[in-house]
Amino acid sequence: MKWIGPSTEDALERAGEDKVPVVVVPIAFVSEHSETLVELDIEYRHRAAELGIPAYVRVPALGHHPAFIAGLARLVRDPGALRGRGCAAAGRRCPYEGEA
């Protein structure tokens, strides 16, 4: 599948041209790991400075935030909570669909 754009690099270049701050929200990551800690916090922060971006902020991953854990617990207790959302809504088969 083609990656959804624009890339982070492209977005940083545009922010540099526009001289606007950047807030990076890594919604695809639920924990801090090498990609957030190295790529986002070090490499892209360095690139933002090179491009003259006035501020670069990376929002922490959800990790063990109480609201995130409560949401996961709700899904474990009620797997039907996802019906009609996520992969099913996108036309893909969810693992629980059709299972008794």
N, CA, C and O atoms as CSV, one atom per row, in Angstrom:
chain,resi,resn,atom,element,x,y,z
A,1,MET,N,N,0.829,-1.182,0.000
A,1,MET,CA,C,0.000,0.000,0.000
A,1,MET,C,C,0.875,1.248,0.000
A,1,MET,O,O,1.950,1.270,0.599
A,2,LYS,N,N,0.407,2.258,-0.664
A,2,LYS,CA,C,1.133,3.520,-0.696
A,2,LYS,C,C,0.985,4.240,0.643
A,2,LYS,O,O,-0.100,4.287,1.223
A,3,TRP,N,N,2.083,4.793,1.112
A,3,TRP,CA,C,2.084,5.543,2.356
A,3,TRP,C,C,1.270,6.822,2.196
A,3,TRP,O,O,1.350,7.487,1.163
A,4,ILE,N,N,0.497,7.161,3.202
A,4,ILE,CA,C,-0.306,8.384,3.179
A,4,ILE,C,C,0.636,9.576,3.335
A,4,ILE,O,O,1.543,9.539,4.167
A,5,GLY,N,N,0.437,10.606,2.566
A,5,GLY,CA,C,1.317,11.763,2.616
A,5,GLY,C,C,0.647,12.950,3.253
A,5,GLY,O,O,-0.538,12.873,3.578
A,6,PRO,N,N,1.329,14.014,3.441
A,6,PRO,CA,C,2.740,14.184,3.098
A,6,PRO,C,C,3.638,13.498,4.128
A,6,PRO,O,O,3.217,13.224,5.252
A,7,SER,N,N,4.857,13.233,3.735
A,7,SER,CA,C,5.811,12.640,4.668
A,7,SER,C,C,6.181,13.677,5.731
A,7,SER,O,O,5.970,14.876,5.547
A,8,THR,N,N,6.723,13.206,6.819
A,8,THR,CA,C,7.161,14.123,7.875
A,8,THR,C,C,8.223,15.069,7.336
A,8,THR,O,O,8.211,16.262,7.641
A,9,GLU,N,N,9.134,14.540,6.539
A,9,GLU,CA,C,10.186,15.369,5.945
A,9,GLU,C,C,9.581,16.483,5.085
A,9,GLU,O,O,10.000,17.637,5.178
A,10,ASP,N,N,8.590,16.137,4.243
A,10,ASP,CA,C,7.932,17.144,3.395
A,10,ASP,C,C,7.217,18.194,4.241
A,10,ASP,O,O,7.273,19.387,3.943
A,11,ALA,N,N,6.542,17.736,5.305
A,11,ALA,CA,C,5.831,18.668,6.181
A,11,ALA,C,C,6.808,19.600,6.889
A,11,ALA,O,O,6.519,20.784,7.065
A,12,LEU,N,N,7.957,19.076,7.296
A,12,LEU,CA,C,8.965,19.924,7.928
A,12,LEU,C,C,9.509,20.966,6.947
A,12,LEU,O,O,9.707,22.126,7.306
A,13,GLU,N,N,9.744,20.545,5.727
A,13,GLU,CA,C,10.244,21.494,4.726
A,13,GLU,C,C,9.245,22.620,4.490
A,13,GLU,O,O,9.626,23.785,4.370
A,14,ARG,N,N,7.973,22.267,4.425
A,14,ARG,CA,C,6.950,23.299,4.232
A,14,ARG,C,C,6.888,24.229,5.441
A,14,ARG,O,O,6.790,25.447,5.287
A,15,ALA,N,N,6.945,23.650,6.653
A,15,ALA,CA,C,6.936,24.477,7.861
A,15,ALA,C,C,8.143,25.403,7.892
A,15,ALA,O,O,8.049,26.551,8.326
A,16,GLY,N,N,9.280,24.890,7.425
A,16,GLY,CA,C,10.476,25.724,7.352
A,16,GLY,C,C,10.301,26.879,6.386
A,16,GLY,O,O,10.712,28.002,6.677
A,17,GLU,N,N,9.694,26.612,5.238
A,17,GLU,CA,C,9.427,27.685,4.260
A,17,GLU,C,C,8.468,28.722,4.832
A,17,GLU,O,O,8.635,29.924,4.625
A,18,ASP,N,N,7.449,28.230,5.561
A,18,ASP,CA,C,6.432,29.125,6.135
A,18,ASP,C,C,6.860,29.724,7.468
A,18,ASP,O,O,6.199,30.624,7.987
A,19,LYS,N,N,7.976,29.223,8.031
A,19,LYS,CA,C,8.490,29.687,9.329
A,19,LYS,C,C,7.442,29.561,10.431
A,19,LYS,O,O,7.221,30.491,11.207
A,20,VAL,N,N,6.798,28.387,10.485
A,20,VAL,CA,C,5.784,28.130,11.513
A,20,VAL,C,C,6.240,26.983,12.419
A,20,VAL,O,O,6.991,26.111,11.982
A,21,PRO,N,N,5.791,26.980,13.675
A,21,PRO,CA,C,6.130,25.886,14.592
A,21,PRO,C,C,5.495,24.576,14.150
A,21,PRO,O,O,4.540,24.564,13.373
A,22,VAL,N,N,6.039,23.471,14.657
A,22,VAL,CA,C,5.549,22.132,14.320
A,22,VAL,C,C,5.248,21.367,15.607
A,22,VAL,O,O,6.044,21.364,16.546
A,23,VAL,N,N,4.089,20.722,15.631
A,23,VAL,CA,C,3.737,19.801,16.711
A,23,VAL,C,C,3.529,18.440,16.062
A,23,VAL,O,O,2.652,18.281,15.213
A,24,VAL,N,N,4.337,17.451,16.461
A,24,VAL,CA,C,4.252,16.101,15.920
A,24,VAL,C,C,3.477,15.240,16.912
A,24,VAL,O,O,3.841,15.145,18.084
A,25,VAL,N,N,2.397,14.608,16.425
A,25,VAL,CA,C,1.565,13.738,17.261
A,25,VAL,C,C,1.636,12.333,16.677
A,25,VAL,O,O,0.968,12.045,15.684
A,26,PRO,N,N,2.437,11.449,17.279
A,26,PRO,CA,C,2.622,10.100,16.725
A,26,PRO,C,C,1.461,9.161,17.076
A,26,PRO,O,O,1.615,8.260,17.900
A,27,ILE,N,N,0.310,9.375,16.451
A,27,ILE,CA,C,-0.895,8.624,16.819
A,27,ILE,C,C,-0.796,7.135,16.515
A,27,ILE,O,O,-1.562,6.349,17.072
A,28,ALA,N,N,0.113,6.732,15.656
A,28,ALA,CA,C,0.236,5.311,15.329
A,28,ALA,C,C,1.042,4.542,16.369
A,28,ALA,O,O,1.101,3.313,16.308
A,29,PHE,N,N,1.656,5.227,17.313
A,29,PHE,CA,C,2.502,4.574,18.300
A,29,PHE,C,C,1.845,4.632,19.674
A,29,PHE,O,O,1.392,5.693,20.104
A,30,VAL,N,N,1.792,3.498,20.359
A,30,VAL,CA,C,1.204,3.484,21.696
A,30,VAL,C,C,2.256,3.536,22.789
A,30,VAL,O,O,1.919,3.660,23.967
A,31,SER,N,N,3.515,3.443,22.419
A,31,SER,CA,C,4.576,3.518,23.420
A,31,SER,C,C,5.802,4.201,22.819
A,31,SER,O,O,5.951,4.309,21.601
A,32,GLU,N,N,6.662,4.653,23.707
A,32,GLU,CA,C,7.920,5.245,23.260
A,32,GLU,C,C,8.834,4.104,22.806
A,32,GLU,O,O,8.957,3.098,23.505
A,33,HIS,N,N,9.458,4.248,21.673
A,33,HIS,CA,C,10.382,3.234,21.169
A,33,HIS,C,C,11.375,3.915,20.252
A,33,HIS,O,O,11.416,5.144,20.192
A,34,SER,N,N,12.174,3.144,19.539
A,34,SER,CA,C,13.272,3.723,18.765
A,34,SER,C,C,12.801,4.746,17.741
A,34,SER,O,O,13.483,5.748,17.523
A,35,GLU,N,N,11.650,4.520,17.108
A,35,GLU,CA,C,11.224,5.478,16.085
A,35,GLU,C,C,10.838,6.821,16.700
A,35,GLU,O,O,11.174,7.869,16.147
A,36,THR,N,N,10.138,6.807,17.832
A,36,THR,CA,C,9.803,8.088,18.447
A,36,THR,C,C,11.029,8.714,19.083
A,36,THR,O,O,11.253,9.916,18.940
A,37,LEU,N,N,11.817,7.929,19.773
A,37,LEU,CA,C,12.943,8.490,20.521
A,37,LEU,C,C,14.106,8.933,19.638
A,37,LEU,O,O,14.753,9.936,19.939
A,38,VAL,N,N,14.381,8.215,18.566
A,38,VAL,CA,C,15.505,8.586,17.695
A,38,VAL,C,C,15.025,9.427,16.518
A,38,VAL,O,O,15.461,10.565,16.343
A,39,GLU,N,N,14.126,8.866,15.713
A,39,GLU,CA,C,13.721,9.559,14.495
A,39,GLU,C,C,12.989,10.872,14.789
A,39,GLU,O,O,13.354,11.920,14.257
A,40,LEU,N,N,11.960,10.814,15.633
A,40,LEU,CA,C,11.179,12.022,15.887
A,40,LEU,C,C,11.874,12.990,16.834
A,40,LEU,O,O,11.906,14.194,16.577
A,41,ASP,N,N,12.427,12.477,17.922
A,41,ASP,CA,C,13.014,13.368,18.936
A,41,ASP,C,C,14.397,13.893,18.579
A,41,ASP,O,O,14.757,15.003,18.970
A,42,ILE,N,N,15.170,13.115,17.846
A,42,ILE,CA,C,16.536,13.544,17.543
A,42,ILE,C,C,16.679,13.981,16.088
A,42,ILE,O,O,17.026,15.130,15.814
A,43,GLU,N,N,16.410,13.064,15.152
A,43,GLU,CA,C,16.664,13.362,13.740
A,43,GLU,C,C,15.759,14.466,13.200
A,43,GLU,O,O,16.242,15.418,12.586
A,44,TYR,N,N,14.445,14.346,13.425
A,44,TYR,CA,C,13.547,15.378,12.887
A,44,TYR,C,C,13.682,16.695,13.655
A,44,TYR,O,O,13.505,17.764,13.071
A,45,ARG,N,N,13.991,16.637,14.952
A,45,ARG,CA,C,14.223,17.884,15.702
A,45,ARG,C,C,15.444,18.613,15.124
A,45,ARG,O,O,15.433,19.835,14.976
A,46,HIS,N,N,16.487,17.854,14.802
A,46,HIS,CA,C,17.694,18.421,14.191
A,46,HIS,C,C,17.348,19.023,12.820
A,46,HIS,O,O,17.782,20.127,12.493
A,47,ARG,N,N,16.566,18.287,12.029
A,47,ARG,CA,C,16.180,18.773,10.694
A,47,ARG,C,C,15.346,20.046,10.815
A,47,ARG,O,O,15.513,20.979,10.029
A,48,ALA,N,N,14.447,20.083,11.803
A,48,ALA,CA,C,13.621,21.279,12.020
A,48,ALA,C,C,14.505,22.487,12.321
A,48,ALA,O,O,14.253,23.583,11.820
A,49,ALA,N,N,15.533,22.290,13.133
A,49,ALA,CA,C,16.453,23.385,13.449
A,49,ALA,C,C,17.187,23.841,12.194
A,49,ALA,O,O,17.350,25.040,11.969
A,50,GLU,N,N,17.633,22.882,11.371
A,50,GLU,CA,C,18.311,23.221,10.117
A,50,GLU,C,C,17.418,24.057,9.205
A,50,GLU,O,O,17.893,24.955,8.510
A,51,LEU,N,N,16.115,23.751,9.213
A,51,LEU,CA,C,15.166,24.448,8.339
A,51,LEU,C,C,14.677,25.766,8.925
A,51,LEU,O,O,13.906,26.479,8.284
A,52,GLY,N,N,15.116,26.094,10.128
A,52,GLY,CA,C,14.716,27.360,10.753
A,52,GLY,C,C,13.314,27.349,11.320
A,52,GLY,O,O,12.699,28.406,11.464
A,53,ILE,N,N,12.802,26.193,11.641
A,53,ILE,CA,C,11.464,26.094,12.231
A,53,ILE,C,C,11.540,26.654,13.649
A,53,ILE,O,O,12.391,26.230,14.431
A,54,PRO,N,N,10.657,27.609,13.996
A,54,PRO,CA,C,10.786,28.300,15.284
A,54,PRO,C,C,10.565,27.417,16.517
A,54,PRO,O,O,11.120,27.711,17.576
A,55,ALA,N,N,9.785,26.365,16.412
A,55,ALA,CA,C,9.572,25.452,17.545
A,55,ALA,C,C,9.210,24.077,16.995
A,55,ALA,O,O,8.493,23.957,16.002
A,56,TYR,N,N,9.721,23.042,17.659
A,56,TYR,CA,C,9.433,21.664,17.277
A,56,TYR,C,C,9.075,20.917,18.554
A,56,TYR,O,O,9.892,20.812,19.469
A,57,VAL,N,N,7.853,20.401,18.613
A,57,VAL,CA,C,7.367,19.692,19.797
A,57,VAL,C,C,6.847,18.333,19.364
A,57,VAL,O,O,6.094,18.228,18.396
A,58,ARG,N,N,7.250,17.292,20.084
A,58,ARG,CA,C,6.711,15.954,19.832
A,58,ARG,C,C,5.869,15.559,21.042
A,58,ARG,O,O,6.370,15.506,22.165
A,59,VAL,N,N,4.586,15.283,20.803
A,59,VAL,CA,C,3.672,14.888,21.867
A,59,VAL,C,C,4.022,13.464,22.303
A,59,VAL,O,O,4.276,12.612,21.451
A,60,PRO,N,N,4.042,13.188,23.609
A,60,PRO,CA,C,4.357,11.831,24.070
A,60,PRO,C,C,3.354,10.800,23.565
A,60,PRO,O,O,2.184,11.108,23.337
A,61,ALA,N,N,3.830,9.580,23.396
A,61,ALA,CA,C,2.939,8.472,23.036
A,61,ALA,C,C,1.986,8.201,24.203
A,61,ALA,O,O,2.235,8.616,25.335
A,62,LEU,N,N,0.897,7.501,23.906
A,62,LEU,CA,C,-0.122,7.242,24.927
A,62,LEU,C,C,0.401,6.422,26.098
A,62,LEU,O,O,0.048,6.678,27.250
A,63,GLY,N,N,1.245,5.435,25.801
A,63,GLY,CA,C,1.868,4.643,26.854
A,63,GLY,C,C,0.892,4.107,27.876
A,63,GLY,O,O,-0.012,3.344,27.537
A,64,HIS,N,N,1.068,4.500,29.126
A,64,HIS,CA,C,0.227,3.994,30.202
A,64,HIS,C,C,-0.716,5.070,30.750
A,64,HIS,O,O,-1.096,5.025,31.920
A,65,HIS,N,N,-1.093,6.040,29.903
A,65,HIS,CA,C,-2.028,7.068,30.339
A,65,HIS,C,C,-3.328,6.401,30.791
A,65,HIS,O,O,-3.832,5.523,30.090
A,66,PRO,N,N,-3.874,6.786,31.923
A,66,PRO,CA,C,-5.072,6.130,32.458
A,66,PRO,C,C,-6.251,6.068,31.477
A,66,PRO,O,O,-6.956,5.060,31.436
A,67,ALA,N,N,-6.472,7.106,30.702
A,67,ALA,CA,C,-7.595,7.089,29.751
A,67,ALA,C,C,-7.366,6.057,28.650
A,67,ALA,O,O,-8.310,5.401,28.211
A,68,PHE,N,N,-6.125,5.910,28.201
A,68,PHE,CA,C,-5.808,4.918,27.173
A,68,PHE,C,C,-6.000,3.508,27.720
A,68,PHE,O,O,-6.602,2.661,27.059
A,69,ILE,N,N,-5.494,3.255,28.920
A,69,ILE,CA,C,-5.638,1.937,29.537
A,69,ILE,C,C,-7.109,1.629,29.785
A,69,ILE,O,O,-7.541,0.495,29.577
A,70,ALA,N,N,-7.878,2.607,30.221
A,70,ALA,CA,C,-9.312,2.389,30.443
A,70,ALA,C,C,-10.013,2.035,29.134
A,70,ALA,O,O,-10.900,1.182,29.115
A,71,GLY,N,N,-9.619,2.683,28.043
A,71,GLY,CA,C,-10.201,2.370,26.736
A,71,GLY,C,C,-9.868,0.960,26.290
A,71,GLY,O,O,-10.730,0.255,25.766
A,72,LEU,N,N,-8.626,0.542,26.493
A,72,LEU,CA,C,-8.239,-0.832,26.155
A,72,LEU,C,C,-9.012,-1.834,27.002
A,72,LEU,O,O,-9.476,-2.855,26.493
A,73,ALA,N,N,-9.152,-1.546,28.286
A,73,ALA,CA,C,-9.892,-2.450,29.182
A,73,ALA,C,C,-11.341,-2.582,28.727
A,73,ALA,O,O,-11.906,-3.674,28.763
A,74,ARG,N,N,-11.945,-1.469,28.296
A,74,ARG,CA,C,-13.330,-1.506,27.812
A,74,ARG,C,C,-13.433,-2.414,26.594
A,74,ARG,O,O,-14.387,-3.182,26.474
A,75,LEU,N,N,-12.469,-2.334,25.697
A,75,LEU,CA,C,-12.497,-3.180,24.499
A,75,LEU,C,C,-12.308,-4.655,24.829
A,75,LEU,O,O,-12.876,-5.523,24.166
A,76,VAL,N,N,-11.507,-4.939,25.860
A,76,VAL,CA,C,-11.318,-6.331,26.274
A,76,VAL,C,C,-12.611,-6.884,26.866
A,76,VAL,O,O,-12.994,-8.022,26.597
A,77,ARG,N,N,-13.279,-6.059,27.677
A,77,ARG,CA,C,-14.527,-6.506,28.297
A,77,ARG,C,C,-15.661,-6.600,27.289
A,77,ARG,O,O,-16.555,-7.432,27.444
A,78,ASP,N,N,-15.640,-5.752,26.249
A,78,ASP,CA,C,-16.726,-5.714,25.266
A,78,ASP,C,C,-16.145,-5.641,23.862
A,78,ASP,O,O,-16.113,-4.560,23.274
A,79,PRO,N,N,-15.677,-6.776,23.300
A,79,PRO,CA,C,-15.075,-6.749,21.965
A,79,PRO,C,C,-16.049,-6.283,20.892
A,79,PRO,O,O,-15.613,-5.839,19.829
A,80,GLY,N,N,-17.350,-6.369,21.135
A,80,GLY,CA,C,-18.332,-5.879,20.180
A,80,GLY,C,C,-18.340,-4.359,20.060
A,80,GLY,O,O,-18.993,-3.809,19.173
A,81,ALA,N,N,-17.618,-3.681,20.949
A,81,ALA,CA,C,-17.564,-2.219,20.918
A,81,ALA,C,C,-16.967,-1.700,19.619
A,81,ALA,O,O,-17.208,-0.553,19.242
A,82,LEU,N,N,-16.197,-2.523,18.938
A,82,LEU,CA,C,-15.569,-2.093,17.688
A,82,LEU,C,C,-16.405,-2.399,16.447
A,82,LEU,O,O,-16.054,-1.960,15.352
A,83,ARG,N,N,-17.468,-3.118,16.589
A,83,ARG,CA,C,-18.263,-3.474,15.405
A,83,ARG,C,C,-18.682,-2.212,14.649
A,83,ARG,O,O,-19.158,-1.240,15.236
A,84,GLY,N,N,-18.492,-2.259,13.334
A,84,GLY,CA,C,-18.846,-1.110,12.501
A,84,GLY,C,C,-17.768,-0.044,12.452
A,84,GLY,O,O,-17.959,1.004,11.835
A,85,ARG,N,N,-16.644,-0.300,13.090
A,85,ARG,CA,C,-15.533,0.665,13.086
A,85,ARG,C,C,-14.264,-0.046,12.643
A,85,ARG,O,O,-14.258,-1.258,12.426
A,86,GLY,N,N,-13.226,0.698,12.517
A,86,GLY,CA,C,-11.911,0.124,12.238
A,86,GLY,C,C,-11.860,-0.651,10.944
A,86,GLY,O,O,-12.343,-0.185,9.911
A,87,CYS,N,N,-11.274,-1.838,10.997
A,87,CYS,CA,C,-11.047,-2.609,9.772
A,87,CYS,C,C,-12.362,-3.022,9.128
A,87,CYS,O,O,-12.436,-3.105,7.902
A,88,ALA,N,N,-13.398,-3.283,9.911
A,88,ALA,CA,C,-14.684,-3.685,9.333
A,88,ALA,C,C,-15.279,-2.554,8.496
A,88,ALA,O,O,-15.810,-2.794,7.411
A,89,ALA,N,N,-15.192,-1.343,8.991
A,89,ALA,CA,C,-15.734,-0.199,8.258
A,89,ALA,C,C,-14.941,0.061,6.984
A,89,ALA,O,O,-15.469,0.620,6.022
A,90,ALA,N,N,-13.679,-0.342,6.976
A,90,ALA,CA,C,-12.824,-0.146,5.804
A,90,ALA,C,C,-12.939,-1.294,4.812
A,90,ALA,O,O,-12.246,-1.314,3.795
A,91,GLY,N,N,-13.821,-2.257,5.109
A,91,GLY,CA,C,-14.019,-3.364,4.192
A,91,GLY,C,C,-13.077,-4.529,4.393
A,91,GLY,O,O,-13.009,-5.423,3.550
A,92,ARG,N,N,-12.349,-4.534,5.495
A,92,ARG,CA,C,-11.452,-5.650,5.808
A,92,ARG,C,C,-12.097,-6.506,6.880
A,92,ARG,O,O,-12.951,-6.034,7.631
A,93,ARG,N,N,-11.693,-7.755,6.952
A,93,ARG,CA,C,-12.251,-8.670,7.939
A,93,ARG,C,C,-11.525,-8.504,9.273
A,93,ARG,O,O,-10.308,-8.675,9.349
A,94,CYS,N,N,-12.260,-8.177,10.299
A,94,CYS,CA,C,-11.683,-8.099,11.651
A,94,CYS,C,C,-11.614,-9.511,12.213
A,94,CYS,O,O,-12.467,-10.331,11.874
A,95,PRO,N,N,-10.649,-9.828,13.048
A,95,PRO,CA,C,-10.482,-11.179,13.573
A,95,PRO,C,C,-11.702,-11.707,14.302
A,95,PRO,O,O,-11.946,-12.913,14.260
A,96,TYR,N,N,-12.487,-10.857,14.974
A,96,TYR,CA,C,-13.627,-11.336,15.753
A,96,TYR,C,C,-14.878,-11.530,14.913
A,96,TYR,O,O,-15.822,-12.174,15.369
A,97,GLU,N,N,-14.912,-10.992,13.701
A,97,GLU,CA,C,-16.113,-11.103,12.875
A,97,GLU,C,C,-16.382,-12.544,12.486
A,97,GLU,O,O,-15.475,-13.252,12.049
A,98,GLY,N,N,-17.600,-12.975,12.639
A,98,GLY,CA,C,-17.987,-14.300,12.232
A,98,GLY,C,C,-17.597,-15.375,13.223
A,98,GLY,O,O,-17.866,-16.555,12.998
A,99,GLU,N,N,-16.969,-14.985,14.312
A,99,GLU,CA,C,-16.587,-15.959,15.333
A,99,GLU,C,C,-17.677,-15.997,16.387
A,99,GLU,O,O,-18.248,-14.964,16.736
A,100,ALA,N,N,-17.961,-17.173,16.887
A,100,ALA,CA,C,-19.010,-17.318,17.907
A,100,ALA,C,C,-18.481,-16.971,19.266
A,100,ALA,O,O,-19.218,-17.033,20.250
